Amino acid sequence: MLYKVLNADLTPAHGGSFDYAPYAKSGKWTPGITNVCICERGYHLTTDPLKWLAVGMRVFKAQGRGASSTNDDKNAFASIRLLEERPDHVPKYWHDVENFVASIAAVPWFINGEALPEWRVFETRAATRAATRAATRDATRAATYAATRAATWAATWAATWGATRAATRAATYDATYDATHDATWAATWAATWDATWDATRAATLLARVLVVAATIDKQHPEHAKARWDVWKRGYGLYCDVEGVLYVYKQP
């Protein structure tokens, strides 16, 4: 079975500018293309739409005809036609990711709200960074710090990596990063480069957890949500030390 993955506006989700809108319901064949070559020229279809996730994606069952070129799940044809839309091929977990990405723009970036008592809060990112280094320099705490990070942020990242590879292959990692990176950088244009990267890391972690939340221990989604909650409350997150989130008021 072959599929075409498109954006919400029926343009290609992964390169190209052809407008598929006139072909989405008509069942007509697209204009013919010569010198078809996979990844270079031709109308591209896939046997595995989950390898081509994109925010707002729409999946259509499709057919190809004429000259063709194939590599793995990808097939390029001289002409294709869209047969029917298959919304059931966009999994619920991806809709969860899409809803989360859409919410990023509404975050009150560095408009400080109520801080949680369990946080360690500092005025600036630089001050937070210095405090973190001071805490981890203490030899009696270094081992605990390393173990804690392995059990929290690092473990959460590792758990989502392993589960994601099993569930949707590594392509999901690229898709979640692209979506959260674009949304976060667009929303935090006034912040510093370092703060924007902090936000992107937190957003990407939560998006990847949403993909595999049903298959991993609940401590990982809880940890990822706690990290993102810092940003939702108008603060920045630098890291965690011994399970405590180190937070800054301004970049």
C-alpha positions in Angstrom: 0.0 0.0 0.0 1.3 3.5 -0.9 0.6 6.8 0.8 1.2 10.5 0.3 2.0 12.6 3.4 0.9 16.3 3.0 0.7 19.4 5.1 -2.7 20.7 6.2 -2.9 22.9 3.1 -2.2 19.9 0.8 1.3 20.9 -0.1 4.2 18.4 0.4 5.2 17.9 4.0 8.8 17.0 3.2 10.0 19.1 0.3 8.6 20.4 -2.9 5.9 23.0 -3.7 3.4 21.1 -5.8 -0.2 22.0 -4.9 -2.2 18.8 -4.4 -5.5 20.5 -3.5 -7.0 20.0 -7.0 -6.2 16.3 -6.8 -7.2 15.5 -3.3 -10.8 14.8 -4.1 -10.9 14.5 -7.9 -8.9 11.3 -8.2 -7.1 12.8 -11.2 -3.6 11.9 -12.1 -0.9 14.5 -11.6 0.9 15.9 -14.7 3.6 13.6 -15.9 7.3 14.0 -15.0 10.3 12.7 -16.9 13.7 11.5 -15.6 12.2 10.2 -12.3 14.9 9.7 -9.6 14.2 9.0 -5.9 14.8 12.0 -3.6 15.5 14.2 -6.7 12.7 14.2 -9.2 9.2 12.8 -9.2 6.1 12.5 -7.1 7.1 10.7 -3.9 5.0 8.1 -2.0 5.8 5.9 1.0 4.7 2.6 2.3 5.2 3.8 5.9 3.7 7.3 6.6 4.8 7.1 10.3 8.4 7.6 9.0 7.3 11.0 7.7 5.6 12.7 10.6 4.9 16.4 10.4 2.8 18.8 12.4 -0.6 19.1 10.7 0.1 16.1 8.5 -2.6 14.6 6.3 -2.2 11.1 4.9 -3.7 9.9 1.6 -3.8 6.4 0.1 -2.3 6.8 -3.3 -1.3 5.1 -6.6 1.6 5.7 -8.9 2.1 5.0 -12.6 4.8 5.4 -15.2 8.5 5.5 -14.6 9.5 4.9 -11.0 12.4 4.9 -8.6 12.5 3.1 -5.2 14.6 3.2 -2.1 13.5 1.5 1.2 9.9 2.8 1.9 10.1 5.6 -0.6 8.8 5.4 -4.2 9.0 8.2 -6.8 6.7 8.1 -9.8 6.1 10.0 -13.0 2.5 10.6 -12.0 0.3 9.8 -9.0 -3.2 10.1 -7.9 -4.7 10.5 -4.4 -7.4 7.9 -3.7 -8.8 8.7 -0.2 -7.7 10.5 2.9 -6.7 8.2 5.8 -6.9 10.2 9.0 -6.7 6.9 11.0 -3.1 6.7 9.9 -2.2 9.7 12.0 -1.9 8.2 15.5 -3.4 9.8 18.6 0.1 10.4 20.2 1.0 12.6 17.2 -2.2 14.7 17.7 -1.0 15.1 21.3 2.3 16.4 20.1 0.6 18.7 17.6 -1.6 20.2 20.4 1.4 20.7 22.6 3.3 22.4 19.8 0.4 24.7 19.2 0.4 25.7 22.9 4.0 26.8 22.9 3.1 30.2 21.4 0.9 31.0 24.4 3.7 30.5 27.0 4.2 33.8 29.0 8.0 33.9 28.3 9.7 35.4 31.3 6.6 37.0 32.6 7.1 35.5 36.1 4.1 34.0 37.7 3.9 31.9 40.8 7.1 30.0 41.5 6.8 26.6 43.1 8.4 26.2 46.6 10.5 23.2 45.6 12.4 25.1 42.9 15.6 26.9 43.4 15.0 30.3 41.8 17.7 32.8 40.7 17.5 36.2 39.1 19.3 35.4 35.9 20.5 32.4 33.9 24.1 33.2 34.7 23.4 33.2 38.4 21.6 29.8 38.0 24.5 28.4 36.1 27.0 29.5 38.7 24.9 28.0 41.5 24.6 24.8 39.7 28.4 24.6 39.2 28.9 25.3 42.9 26.5 22.6 43.9 28.1 20.0 41.7 31.7 20.9 42.7 31.0 19.6 46.2 32.7 16.3 46.1 30.3 14.8 48.6 27.4 15.5 46.3 29.0 14.8 42.9 28.1 11.1 42.9 24.6 11.8 44.1 24.2 14.5 41.4 25.4 12.1 38.6 23.1 9.3 39.9 20.1 11.7 40.2 20.5 13.0 36.6 20.7 9.4 35.4 17.4 8.7 37.2 15.6 11.9 36.0 16.4 14.0 32.9 18.9 11.6 31.4 16.8 8.5 32.2 13.7 10.2 30.7 15.6 11.1 27.6 16.9 7.5 27.3 13.5 6.0 27.9 11.9 8.0 25.2 14.7 7.3 22.8 14.4 3.5 23.3 10.7 3.5 23.2 10.4 5.8 20.2 12.8 3.8 18.2 10.7 0.7 18.9 7.4 2.4 18.2 8.0 4.8 15.3 11.7 4.5 14.4 14.2 7.3 14.8 12.3 9.5 12.3 10.0 10.5 15.2 12.9 12.1 16.9 13.6 14.3 13.9 9.9 15.3 13.6 9.5 16.2 17.3 12.7 18.2 17.3 11.8 20.1 14.1 8.3 20.9 15.4 9.4 22.0 18.9 12.5 23.9 17.6 10.5 25.9 15.1 7.7 26.7 17.5 10.0 27.6 20.4 12.4 29.7 18.5 9.5 31.6 16.8 7.9 32.3 20.2 11.1 33.3 22.1 12.7 35.6 19.5 13.2 38.3 22.2 15.1 35.9 24.6 18.8 35.1 24.5 20.2 32.3 22.4 21.0 30.2 25.6 17.5 30.6 27.0 15.9 29.6 23.8 18.0 26.5 23.7 17.0 25.7 27.2 13.3 26.0 26.2 13.8 24.0 23.1 15.4 21.1 25.1 12.5 21.1 27.6 9.9 21.3 24.8 11.5 18.5 22.8 11.7 16.2 25.8 8.0 16.6 26.5 7.0 16.1 22.9 9.0 12.9 22.7 7.5 11.7 26.0 4.0 12.3 24.6 4.8 10.0 21.7 5.6 7.1 24.0 3.8 8.0 27.3 1.7 4.8 27.2 4.8 2.6 27.0 7.1 4.0 29.6 7.1 4.4 33.4 4.9 7.3 34.5 7.8 9.0 36.3 9.2 10.0 32.9 6.2 11.9 31.7 5.8 13.5 35.1 9.4 14.7 35.1 9.1 16.1 31.5 5.9 17.9 32.4 7.5 19.3 35.6 10.3 20.7 33.5 8.0 22.3 31.0 5.8 23.7 33.8 8.7 26.0 34.6 8.3 27.7 31.3 4.5 27.8 31.5 4.9 29.7 34.7 7.0 32.4 33.0 10.5 31.2 34.2 13.5 29.6 32.5 14.8 26.2 33.4 18.6 25.6 33.5 18.8 22.0 34.8 18.0 19.8 37.8 20.4 19.0 40.7 19.5 16.1 42.9 16.0 16.2 41.6 15.6 20.0 42.3 14.9 22.2 39.3 17.2 25.2 39.0 15.2 28.1 37.6 15.9 31.7 36.5 13.6 34.7 36.4 15.2 36.4 33.4 17.7 35.4 30.7 
